[in-house]
Amino acid sequence: MTTETLVQTKTLPDTFDGNLIQSLDRQYVMGTYGRQPIVFVRGEGARLWDSEGKEYLDFLAGIAVVGIGHCHPKVANTIAKQAHTLMHVSNLFHNPFQAPLAEKLCGLTGMERVFFCNSGAEANECALKIARKWGKQQRGAECFEIVTFTGSFHGRTMGTVTATAQPKYQAPFEPLVPGFHYAPYNDIEAVKSLVSERTCAIMIEPIQGESGINPATPEFLQALRTLCDTNNILLICDEVQCGMGRTGHFLGCQTLGVVPDIVTMAKGIADGFPMGACLARGSAGTTLVPGDHGCTFGGQALACATSLATLEVILEENLMPHSKRVGHHFLQALKALQNEFPNSIKEARGIGLMVGLEFSLPIAKNLLAHLLASGIVANAVGDTVLRFVPPMIVTEEDCDQVVDALRNGLAS
Ligand SMILES: Cc1ncc(COP(=O)(O)O)c(C=O)c1O
């Protein structure tokens, strides 16, 4: 059987019993997620279909993951071909795709070295380990402190949940990892007051995602760069959510005009195939040596081939300028909606196709229910903000459809 015929062969059932799946989930899956009562069974481009056959316009993209759209043919064919050729050999050997992908990512980011892993938390964990080892080499054993920001989200491992300055994620798991300080976002004086000889790194999301799409100001990010340069401190940009093109540049920090020392990525890096990467330049790029760090699945042939195909699509289909243009249209339309509903909408904000709509009242979850009923997938962050991080292929008409549905929901 050729690869082509295998790809076409259906080995999965065509129909799914959504109620059975949800009852099995309640019984057997750890209850770590508050899920919507929907089972998605198929995706294509910016559209999803549930087990009842209902079609949805996807303005969440699996939380900023499926950046080039669901089941892009180039990515699907690459996965199928590579799955029939070679998936995994361990990092004790080379595979044909890891080094070319590293070269490609360095070219796109201005970084010099890459460590591959499987998720955003792992990418950030690698960044934290580089920062600690680098700090000790620079200023001795006491130089291990890291400044992060209130409202941040960096992951769920012990290191990254400590970096995540939100008590709701931390409290059940205390005691936390020592050496973290938290500054208010966009407040350079507060950061300065926390920095000392003991500080090895400052870690920031150029646009905070999980706390409701809050962009750093270019002035603030640039002031952080200067502060790090003056005090010999590493600047780490967590690009897990805002990277991979949706702000109009490959990285959010590029849109804001800053080159960090370490960049972390995951989510959209392989269009839904699990992958993460920690990139670094200068001495941060050569801090880790054999034995310091590792990851069994990290950088395997299948994941790297998928990521290379994803990056090719982002570039070939001009999805970065497209995201900027369509995101601008969406934001303007949401601002116009704010003028229509000044008492309900507090702010429409964002960069490119990373957009948040904040309400003056706790109506985000009700509006989300209305959007889902209208066949639109989005996400409520807390009670007052709706988050939109759609596939970068969405059109201005798609955005208008979302705005119309919001208008109907607000009116009712
Ligand atoms: C900015 C940021 N960093 C890190 C993470 C953690 O990524 P993962 O869930 O892949 O571990 C996330 C996830 O939402 C994120 O938004």
The ligand as an ORCA input file, in Angstrom:
! r2SCAN-3c Opt
* xyz 0 1
  C       2.604     32.195     27.471
  C       2.525     30.744     27.814
  N       3.601     30.125     28.295
  C       3.583     28.821     28.604
  C       2.440     28.070     28.459
  C       2.436     26.620     28.821
  O       2.420     25.856     27.665
  P       2.043     24.293     27.725
  O       0.600     24.199     28.122
  O       2.309     23.815     26.322
  O       2.932     23.670     28.713
  C       1.288     28.678     27.968
  C       0.028     27.920     27.827
  O      -1.042     28.442     27.688
  C       1.326     30.054     27.644
  O       0.241     30.683     27.178
*
